[in-house]
């Protein structure tokens, strides 16, 4: 019985190889081309000081325009959750304020600039 099973493996392999070689080649399906034009955004100068505290409660943030909604980088379709950015600048820094709608936000690192080494 064992000898019979030992021979069956190579025979099945050869049969599959012959079948693949005899199959007519299939034409490749064209890949759908997705054209996404880069979004533009105008950043305004911050008139007051901006605190880096995770809150966008300074008056400058209230007047900074929101970007268009983010899209999926592969498909170009809208992201699952509404995510937008506002950008401000001053003489020293460029500030990004991200507004992300997310239902399940969790954080395990609570220190400023904590490395994520998991």
MIDOSE-1310 file (N, C-alpha, C; in nm, 2 decimals, decimal comma, always signed):
residues 118
xxxx	+0,08/-0,12/+0,00/+0,00/+0,00/+0,00/+0,09/+0,13/+0,00; +0,19/+0,12/+0,08/+0,28/+0,24/+0,09/+0,35/+0,27/-0,04; +0,40/+0,16/-0,11/+0,46/+0,18/-0,24/+0,37/+0,24/-0,34; +0,24/+0,20/-0,34/+0,14/+0,25/-0,43/+0,12/+0,40/-0,40
xxxx	+0,11/+0,44/-0,28/+0,10/+0,59/-0,24/+0,22/+0,67/-0,28; +0,34/+0,60/-0,27/+0,46/+0,67/-0,31/+0,47/+0,70/-0,46; +0,41/+0,61/-0,54/+0,41/+0,63/-0,68/+0,30/+0,73/-0,72; +0,19/+0,73/-0,64/+0,07/+0,81/-0,68/+0,11/+0,96/-0,68
xxxx	+0,19/+1,01/-0,59/+0,23/+1,15/-0,58/+0,29/+1,20/-0,70; +0,40/+1,14/-0,75/+0,47/+1,19/-0,87/+0,37/+1,17/-1,00; +0,29/+1,07/-1,00/+0,20/+1,05/-1,12/+0,10/+1,17/-1,12; +0,04/+1,20/-1,00/-0,05/+1,31/-1,00/+0,02/+1,45/-1,03
xxxx	+0,14/+1,46/-0,99/+0,21/+1,59/-1,02/+0,23/+1,60/-1,17; +0,28/+1,49/-1,23/+0,30/+1,49/-1,38/+0,17/+1,51/-1,46; +0,06/+1,46/-1,41/-0,07/+1,47/-1,48/-0,11/+1,62/-1,47; -0,09/+1,68/-1,35/-0,13/+1,82/-1,34/-0,04/+1,91/-1,43
xxxx	+0,09/+1,88/-1,43/+0,18/+1,96/-1,52/+0,15/+1,95/-1,66; +0,11/+1,83/-1,71/+0,07/+1,81/-1,85/-0,06/+1,88/-1,88; -0,15/+1,88/-1,78/-0,28/+1,95/-1,80/-0,25/+2,10/-1,81; -0,17/+2,16/-1,72/-0,14/+2,30/-1,73/-0,07/+2,34/-1,86
xxxx	+0,02/+2,25/-1,91/+0,09/+2,28/-2,03/+0,00/+2,28/-2,15; -0,10/+2,19/-2,14/-0,20/+2,18/-2,25/-0,30/+2,29/-2,25; -0,32/+2,36/-2,14/-0,43/+2,46/-2,13/-0,39/+2,58/-2,21; -0,48/+2,64/-2,29/-0,45/+2,75/-2,37/-0,43/+2,87/-2,28
xxxx	-0,33/+2,96/-2,32/-0,30/+3,07/-2,23/-0,42/+3,17/-2,23; -0,45/+3,22/-2,11/-0,56/+3,32/-2,10/-0,50/+3,46/-2,11; -0,58/+3,54/-2,18/-0,54/+3,68/-2,19/-0,55/+3,75/-2,05; -0,45/+3,83/-2,02/-0,45/+3,90/-1,90/-0,56/+4,01/-1,90
xxxx	-0,63/+4,02/-1,78/-0,73/+4,12/-1,77/-0,67/+4,25/-1,75; -0,73/+4,35/-1,82/-0,67/+4,49/-1,80/-0,69/+4,54/-1,66; -0,59/+4,60/-1,60/-0,60/+4,66/-1,47/-0,67/+4,79/-1,48; -0,77/+4,81/-1,39/-0,84/+4,94/-1,39/-0,75/+5,05/-1,34
xxxx	-0,74/+5,15/-1,42/-0,65/+5,27/-1,39/-0,73/+5,37/-1,30; -0,68/+5,40/-1,19/-0,75/+5,49/-1,10/-0,66/+5,62/-1,10; -0,72/+5,73/-1,14/-0,65/+5,86/-1,15/-0,70/+5,94/-1,04; -0,61/+5,98/-0,95/-0,64/+6,07/-0,84/-0,56/+6,19/-0,85
xxxx	-0,62/+6,30/-0,86/-0,54/+6,43/-0,87/-0,51/+6,47/-0,73; -0,39/+6,52/-0,70/-0,35/+6,57/-0,57/-0,44/+6,68/-0,53; -0,48/+6,68/-0,40/-0,56/+6,79/-0,35/-0,47/+6,91/-0,32; -0,53/+7,03/-0,33/-0,46/+7,15/-0,29/-0,52/+7,20/-0,16
xxxx	-0,44/+7,28/-0,09/-0,48/+7,34/+0,03/-0,40/+7,47/+0,06; -0,47/+7,57/+0,11/-0,40/+7,69/+0,14/-0,39/+7,70/+0,29; -0,26/+7,72/+0,34/-0,24/+7,73/+0,48/-0,22/+7,87/+0,52; -0,28/+7,91/+0,63/-0,28/+8,04/+0,68/-0,19/+8,06/+0,80
xxxx	-0,14/+8,18/+0,82/-0,05/+8,21/+0,93/-0,13/+8,22/+1,06; -0,07/+8,16/+1,16/-0,13/+8,16/+1,30/-0,11/+8,30/+1,35; -0,21/+8,36/+1,40/-0,20/+8,50/+1,46/-0,17/+8,49/+1,61; -0,21/+8,39/+1,67/-0,18/+8,37/+1,81/-0,08/+8,25/+1,83
xxxx	-0,06/+8,22/+1,96/+0,03/+8,10/+1,99/-0,05/+7,98/+1,98; +0,01/+7,87/+1,94/-0,05/+7,74/+1,92/+0,01/+7,65/+2,03; -0,07/+7,59/+2,11/-0,03/+7,49/+2,21/-0,03/+7,35/+2,15; +0,07/+7,28/+2,17/+0,07/+7,14/+2,12/+0,02/+7,05/+2,24
xxxx	-0,11/+7,03/+2,24/-0,18/+6,96/+2,35/-0,28/+6,86/+2,30; -0,29/+6,85/+2,17/-0,39/+6,76/+2,12/-0,53/+6,82/+2,10; -0,55/+6,94/+2,15/-0,68/+7,01/+2,14/-0,67/+7,12/+2,03; -0,77/+7,13/+1,95/-0,76/+7,23/+1,85/-0,86/+7,34/+1,89
xxxx	-0,84/+7,40/+2,01/-0,93/+7,50/+2,07/-0,88/+7,64/+2,06; -0,77/+7,67/+2,00/-0,72/+7,81/+1,98/-0,81/+7,87/+1,87; -0,83/+8,00/+1,88/-0,91/+8,07/+1,77/-0,86/+8,05/+1,63; -0,73/+8,04/+1,61/-0,67/+8,02/+1,48/-0,72/+7,89/+1,42
xxxx	-0,74/+7,78/+1,50/-0,79/+7,65/+1,44/-0,93/+7,67/+1,40; -1,01/+7,75/+1,47/-1,15/+7,77/+1,43/-1,16/+7,84/+1,30; -1,06/+7,92/+1,26/-1,07/+7,99/+1,13/-0,99/+7,92/+1,02; -0,91/+7,82/+1,05/-0,84/+7,75/+0,95/-0,93/+7,66/+0,87
xxxx	-0,92/+7,66/+0,74/-1,01/+7,58/+0,66/-0,98/+7,43/+0,67; -1,08/+7,34/+0,66/-1,06/+7,20/+0,66/-1,02/+7,15/+0,52; -0,94/+7,05/+0,51/-0,91/+6,99/+0,38/-1,03/+6,92/+0,33; -1,02/+6,87/+0,21/-1,12/+6,78/+0,16/-1,11/+6,65/+0,24
xxxx	-1,21/+6,57/+0,24/-1,20/+6,44/+0,32/-1,09/+6,35/+0,26; -1,03/+6,28/+0,34/-0,93/+6,18/+0,30/-0,99/+6,07/+0,22; -0,91/+6,01/+0,13/-0,96/+5,90/+0,05/-0,87/+5,78/+0,06; -0,91/+5,67/+0,03/-0,83/+5,55/+0,03/-0,72/+5,56/-0,07
xxxx	-0,60/+5,54/-0,04/-0,48/+5,57/-0,12/-0,48/+5,47/-0,24; -0,54/+5,35/-0,23/-0,54/+5,25/-0,33/-0,65/+5,27/-0,43; -0,77/+5,29/-0,38/-0,89/+5,29/-0,46/-0,94/+5,43/-0,50; -0,90/+5,53/-0,42/-0,95/+5,66/-0,44/-1,09/+5,69/-0,39
xxxx	-1,15/+5,58/-0,33/-1,28/+5,60/-0,27/-1,27/+5,66/-0,14; -1,39/+5,72/-0,09/-1,39/+5,79/+0,04/-1,34/+5,69/+0,15; -1,27/+5,74/+0,25/-1,22/+5,67/+0,36/-1,35/+5,63/+0,45; -1,33/+5,52/+0,53/-1,44/+5,47/+0,61/-1,49/+5,58/+0,70
xxxx	-1,40/+5,66/+0,76/-1,44/+5,76/+0,86/-1,39/+5,89/+0,81; -1,46/+6,00/+0,84/-1,43/+6,13/+0,80/-1,30/+6,18/+0,86; -1,20/+6,20/+0,79/-1,07/+6,25/+0,84/-1,03/+6,37/+0,75; -0,99/+6,48/+0,82/-0,95/+6,60/+0,75/-0,84/+6,67/+0,83
xxxx	-0,77/+6,76/+0,76/-0,66/+6,83/+0,83/-0,67/+6,98/+0,81; -0,63/+7,05/+0,91/-0,61/+7,20/+0,89/-0,46/+7,22/+0,92; -0,41/+7,32/+0,85/-0,27/+7,35/+0,86/-0,25/+7,50/+0,89; -0,16/+7,53/+0,98/-0,13/+7,67/+1,02/+0,03/+7,68/+1,02
xxxx	+0,08/+7,80/+1,01/+0,22/+7,82/+1,02/+0,25/+7,95/+1,09; +0,37/+7,96/+1,15/+0,42/+8,08/+1,20/+0,57/+8,09/+1,16; +0,65/+8,18/+1,22/+0,79/+8,20/+1,18/+0,88/+8,08/+1,21; +0,83/+7,99/+1,31/+0,92/+7,88/+1,35/+0,86/+7,74/+1,30
xxxx	+0,73/+7,73/+1,30/+0,68/+7,59/+1,28/+0,56/+7,59/+1,18; +0,54/+7,46/+1,14/+0,42/+7,43/+1,05/+0,34/+7,34/+1,14; +0,21/+7,37/+1,16/+0,12/+7,30/+1,25/+0,02/+7,22/+1,17; +0,00/+7,10/+1,20/-0,11/+7,01/+1,14/-0,21/+6,98/+1,25
xxxx	-0,33/+7,01/+1,23/-0,44/+6,97/+1,31/-0,53/+6,87/+1,24; -0,53/+6,75/+1,29/-0,60/+6,64/+1,23/-0,73/+6,62/+1,30; -0,84/+6,62/+1,23/-0,97/+6,59/+1,28/-1,01/+6,46/+1,22; -1,01/+6,36/+1,31/-1,04/+6,22/+1,26/-1,16/+6,16/+1,33
xxxx	-1,26/+6,12/+1,26/-1,38/+6,06/+1,31/-1,35/+5,91/+1,32; -1,34/+5,86/+1,44/-1,31/+5,72/+1,47/-1,39/+5,67/+1,58; -1,44/+5,55/+1,57/-1,53/+5,50/+1,68/-1,46/+5,43/+1,79; -1,34/+5,38/+1,76/-1,27/+5,30/+1,86/-1,12/+5,34/+1,87
xxxx	-1,11/+5,45/+1,94/-0,97/+5,51/+1,97/-0,92/+5,46/+2,10; -0,80/+5,40/+2,09/-0,73/+5,35/+2,22/-0,59/+5,40/+2,22; -0,54/+5,42/+2,34/-0,40/+5,46/+2,35/-0,34/+5,38/+2,47; -0,22/+5,33/+2,45/-0,15/+5,27/+2,57/-0,03/+5,34/+2,61
xxxx	+0,03/+5,43/+2,52/+0,14/+5,51/+2,55/+0,09/+5,65/+2,58; +0,13/+5,70/+2,70/+0,08/+5,82/+2,74/+0,18/+5,93/+2,76; +0,31/+5,90/+2,75/+0,42/+5,99/+2,76/+0,44/+6,07/+2,63; +0,48/+6,19/+2,64/+0,51/+6,27/+2,52/+0,63/+6,20/+2,44
xxxx	+0,60/+6,18/+2,31/+0,70/+6,12/+2,22/+0,74/+5,98/+2,27; +0,65/+5,90/+2,32/+0,67/+5,77/+2,37/+0,70/+5,68/+2,24; +0,80/+5,60/+2,24/+0,82/+5,51/+2,13/+0,72/+5,39/+2,13; +0,68/+5,35/+2,02/+0,59/+5,23/+2,01/+0,68/+5,12/+1,96
xx	+0,72/+5,04/+2,06/+0,82/+4,93/+2,03/+0,75/+4,79/+2,03; +0,62/+4,78/+2,02/+0,55/+4,65/+2,03/+0,57/+4,58/+1,90
